[in-house]
Amino acid sequence: MKSARSRYHGHRFPPEIIGYAVWVYHRFCLSFRDVEDLLAERGIIFLAKPSDSGAGNSGPTMPDV
């Protein structure tokens, strides 16, 4: 018999951390930045930005200095 897979299978963080972040976001009406700061205070580095899947392919580029 196959064991049931977690609904968070394949995510970067364990279910407890995801659940905590979602709970504080909704319970205290926080922004993503506020949740990111709370997690950082607890030693969890979370970057709320899209992955590099084509994000740097449009717009002007800055020269390397």
Secondary structure as the mmCIF struct_conf table of DSSP 4:
data_model
#
loop_
_struct_conf.conf_type_id
_struct_conf.id
_struct_conf.beg_label_comp_id
_struct_conf.beg_label_asym_id
_struct_conf.beg_label_seq_id
_struct_conf.end_label_comp_id
_struct_conf.end_label_asym_id
_struct_conf.end_label_seq_id
HELX_LH_PP_P HELX_LH_PP_P1 LYS A 2 SER A 6
TURN_TY1_P TURN_TY1_P1 ARG A 7 GLY A 10
BEND BEND1 ARG A 12 PHE A 13
HELX_RH_AL_P HELX_RH_AL_P1 PRO A 15 ARG A 27
TURN_TY1_P TURN_TY1_P2 PHE A 28 CYS A 29
HELX_RH_AL_P HELX_RH_AL_P2 PHE A 32 GLU A 41
TURN_TY1_P TURN_TY1_P3 ARG A 42 GLY A 43
BEND BEND2 LYS A 49 LYS A 49
BEND BEND3 ASP A 52 GLY A 54
TURN_TY1_P TURN_TY1_P4 ALA A 55 GLY A 56
BEND BEND4 ASN A 57 GLY A 59
HELX_LH_PP_P HELX_LH_PP_P2 MET A 62 ASP A 64
#
